[in-house]
């Protein structure tokens, strides 16, 4: 390896660093908070349609909170909340799709 000539001092590659990195702790806290939020709202439904509608409402409100957390600067928690709400909504919609496939009747109306 040759010594630099002095024409281009220092590193030739730029270094980009995140000014506020998202750590594992806030991410896991957001995942836990989102899971508790969806569990509490999903428990309010008496049947599949009620469970699905409560979960849809909880997921939309959780995504709104994730947007607010992102603007505030707590991006790790925002990512955790968004991941939990997306996963919870996917589970609810899988149950809806399963009912729709087996009975040929859309359960949300």
Secondary structure, DSSP 8 states (H G I E B T S, - for coil): -----SSS-S-SS-----TT---HHHHHHHHHHHHHHHHHHHTT-SSHHHHHHHHHHHHHHHHHHHHHHHHHT-HHHHHHHHHHHHHHHHHHHHHHHHHHHHHSS-TT-
